[in-house]
């Protein structure tokens, strides 16, 4: 009697060949892993949706994941020891009082003012401004307008409405670049001390010019055009 026949008569399965065993192991592994991967993708779906920028619709191409992304603020409470200035309101932080400081970008603010800061830390010096969107600089609280825009517009309206050539006459380029960079790095400069209102206009224009998208984003351009033309938008 052949060895294989004897094994079958005894009720013992014949020994698997190496190729048969590898094929079965591969099939078992695939059957085990596929549900896990599917569940992982399904559970990751809402998170990915939450992190998708509001500038993009689902049927449009989203930004490449290879882009440089800025970290969100991580605020830590601290007791003021040395003189510092609150970035949003520009007021001095008093000795012994509580303040918050971002662990990443080191910006400081009153606890009640931290909501006025942008949602993310300023980009490091020398990084490309093309990766910035307006929502990156908008605070989490209403009206969700970047602090640079709020302060520049308020100061321009306070003392520049009678100025000829407003937003047309250029300010000193060096001062515009320096002031804009200080804002984006979280360093406070009282705008009332900037003598030339055209410099403030230049800071505002330069900030908007270097955003990755205009104030009317590309994804909503057609809807704005329809609204301006009186065509109903649904």
C-alpha positions in Angstrom: 0.0 0.0 0.0 1.4 3.4 -0.9 2.2 5.7 2.0 -0.3 8.3 0.9 -3.1 5.6 0.8 -2.1 4.3 4.3 -2.3 7.9 5.7 -5.8 8.5 4.2 -7.1 5.2 5.6 -5.9 6.1 9.1 -7.8 9.4 8.8 -4.6 11.5 8.7 -4.3 14.3 6.2 -1.3 14.0 4.0 1.6 16.4 4.7 1.2 19.7 2.9 3.8 20.6 0.4 5.7 23.8 0.8 3.9 25.5 -2.1 0.5 24.4 -0.8 1.3 25.7 2.7 2.5 29.1 1.4 -0.6 29.5 -0.7 -2.9 28.7 2.2 -1.0 31.1 4.6 -1.2 33.9 2.1 -4.9 33.4 1.7 -5.5 33.2 5.4 -3.4 36.4 6.0 -5.3 38.2 3.3 -8.7 37.2 4.7 -7.6 38.3 8.2 -6.1 41.6 7.2 -8.7 42.9 4.8 -11.5 43.6 7.3 -9.0 45.4 9.5 -7.9 47.7 6.7 -11.4 48.4 5.7 -12.4 49.3 9.2 -9.4 51.5 9.5 -10.3 53.4 6.3 -13.9 53.8 7.4 -12.9 55.1 10.9 -10.4 57.5 9.3 -13.0 58.9 7.0 -14.6 61.5 9.3 -11.2 62.6 10.6 -10.0 63.2 7.1 -13.2 65.0 6.3 -12.8 67.3 9.3 -9.3 68.2 8.3 -10.3 69.1 4.7 -10.0 72.8 4.1 -13.2 74.7 3.5 -11.8 76.0 0.3 -12.2 72.7 -1.5 -15.3 70.8 -2.5 -15.3 67.0 -2.5 -15.1 66.8 -6.3 -12.1 69.1 -6.4 -8.5 68.2 -6.0 -7.4 68.7 -2.4 -4.0 70.0 -1.4 -1.1 67.6 -1.6 -0.3 65.9 1.7 3.4 66.7 0.9 2.8 70.4 1.5 4.3 71.9 4.6 1.6 72.3 7.2 1.8 74.5 10.3 1.1 73.2 13.7 -1.9 74.2 15.7 -1.4 76.4 18.8 -0.8 74.4 22.0 -1.4 76.8 24.8 0.2 76.4 28.3 -0.7 78.4 31.3 2.1 80.4 32.9 2.6 83.1 35.6 4.1 86.3 34.2 7.6 86.9 35.6 9.2 89.2 33.0 7.5 92.0 31.1 5.7 90.7 28.0 3.0 92.0 25.7 -0.3 90.3 24.7 -0.2 89.8 21.0 -4.0 90.2 20.3 -4.7 93.3 22.4 -1.2 94.8 22.6 -1.5 95.5 26.3 1.3 94.6 28.8 1.0 91.5 30.8 1.2 92.4 34.5 3.7 90.7 36.8 2.3 87.8 38.7 -0.8 87.5 36.5 -1.8 84.4 34.6 -1.1 84.2 30.8 -1.0 81.6 28.1 1.9 80.8 25.9 2.0 78.6 22.8 4.4 75.8 23.2 5.3 75.8 19.5 5.6 79.4 18.4 6.0 81.0 21.8 3.3 83.7 21.3 1.9 85.1 24.5 -1.6 86.3 25.3 -4.1 87.0 28.1 -6.3 83.9 28.7 -9.3 85.8 27.5 -7.5 87.0 24.3 -6.1 83.7 23.0 -9.2 83.0 20.9 -8.3 86.0 18.8 -5.1 84.4 17.6 -5.0 82.4 14.4 -5.8 78.7 14.5 -2.2 77.8 13.6 1.2 79.0 14.4 3.0 81.5 12.1 5.3 79.9 9.5 9.0 79.8 10.3 11.1 82.5 8.8 12.0 81.8 5.2 9.1 79.4 4.6 7.0 79.8 1.4 3.9 82.0 1.9 2.2 80.3 -1.0 1.2 77.5 1.4 -0.9 79.9 3.5 -4.6 80.3 3.2 -6.8 82.9 4.8 -8.4 80.4 7.2 -4.9 79.4 8.5 -4.7 82.9 10.0 -8.3 83.3 11.1 -9.0 82.9 14.9 -11.4 80.3 16.1 -13.8 83.0 17.5 -16.1 85.3 15.6 -15.8 87.2 13.3 -12.9 84.8 12.3 -10.9 87.6 10.6 -7.1 87.5 10.9 -5.7 89.9 13.5 -3.4 91.6 11.0 -6.4 92.6 8.9 -8.5 93.7 11.9 -5.8 96.0 13.3 -4.6 97.4 10.0 -8.1 98.2 8.7 -9.1 99.8 12.1 -6.0 102.0 12.1 -6.4 103.0 8.5 -10.0 104.0 9.0 -9.1 105.9 12.1 -6.6 108.3 10.5 -6.4 107.6 6.8 -9.8 108.2 5.3 -8.9 111.7 4.3 -5.5 110.7 2.9 -5.1 111.0 -0.9 -4.0 107.9 -2.8 -5.1 105.5 -0.1 -4.2 101.9 -1.1 -2.6 103.4 -4.3 0.4 105.3 -3.1 3.0 102.7 -2.0 4.6 102.8 1.5 8.3 102.2 2.1 8.9 98.7 1.0 11.4 97.9 3.7 9.0 99.0 6.5 6.1 97.1 4.9 8.1 93.9 4.9 9.4 94.3 8.4 6.0 95.2 9.9 4.3 92.3 8.1 6.9 89.9 9.3 6.6 91.0 12.9 2.9 90.4 12.7 3.3 86.9 11.3 5.9 86.0 13.9 3.6 87.1 16.7 5.5 90.2 17.7 3.3 93.1 18.6 3.9 96.6 17.2 1.3 99.3 18.1 0.1 100.6 14.7 -0.6 104.0 16.1 3.2 104.5 16.2 3.6 103.8 12.5 3.7 107.4 11.1 2.9 106.6 7.5 -0.6 105.2 6.9 0.5 104.1 3.4 2.8 101.6 5.1 -0.3 100.1 6.8 -2.0 99.8 3.5 1.0 98.2 2.1 1.1 95.6 4.9 -2.5 94.7 4.3 -2.1 94.4 0.5 1.1 92.4 0.9 -0.6 90.0 3.3 -3.5 89.4 0.9 -1.2 89.2 -2.1 0.8 86.3 -0.6 -2.1 84.1 0.3 -2.5 80.9 -1.6 -6.0 82.0 -2.7 -7.7 85.4 -3.1 -10.4 86.6 -0.8 -12.9 85.1 -3.1 -11.5 81.6 -3.4 -11.3 79.7 -6.7 -13.8 77.1 -5.5 -16.5 79.8 -5.0 -15.7 82.1 -7.9 -18.5 80.9 -10.1 -21.1 81.2 -7.3 -20.0 84.8 -6.7 -20.2 85.6 -10.4 -23.7 84.1 -10.6 -24.8 86.1 -7.5 -23.4 89.3 -9.0 -25.3 88.7 -12.2 -28.6 88.1 -10.6 -28.7 84.4 -11.5 -30.2 82.4 -8.7 -27.7 80.2 -6.8 -29.0 77.0 -5.3 
